[in-house]
């Protein structure tokens, strides 16, 4: 599982978002939950299989406040946040989740799909893994260039 989506199915935004996400060819890599409790349970699951992306479709201020109550579970996850409006208060609250991208619920979600696609391409390996791999290659080159007397 690569992407976890909190996508409530009340209203037309949820199905619309799912259709757009399906267009970027992440078959079998998207898991969705429809309730805040389901999201919290999934993030608390042991063993933890961290998603590379978390798609949060917020339909009202109350949902955002609930998610803020367990935002520690979102640490080190690339969050794409879709807010119900662009009022300053809503954006201020949304920024407390530290999203990588914010969009509005009344958009066509093509911007969300583009960001999600880019995130999925850039997560082949995390920075720590890349540093370890780089250090190993450097050690291998050094051992190959040494001559044994």
PyMOL commands that set and color helices and strands:
alter all, ss='L'
color gray80, all
select helices_A, chain A and resi 13-22+36-44+61-68+71-74+88-95+110-121+127-145
alter helices_A, ss='H'
color red, helices_A
select strands_A, chain A and resi 3-7+30-33+53-57+78-83+101-104
alter strands_A, ss='S'
color yellow, strands_A
deselect
rebuild
show_as cartoon
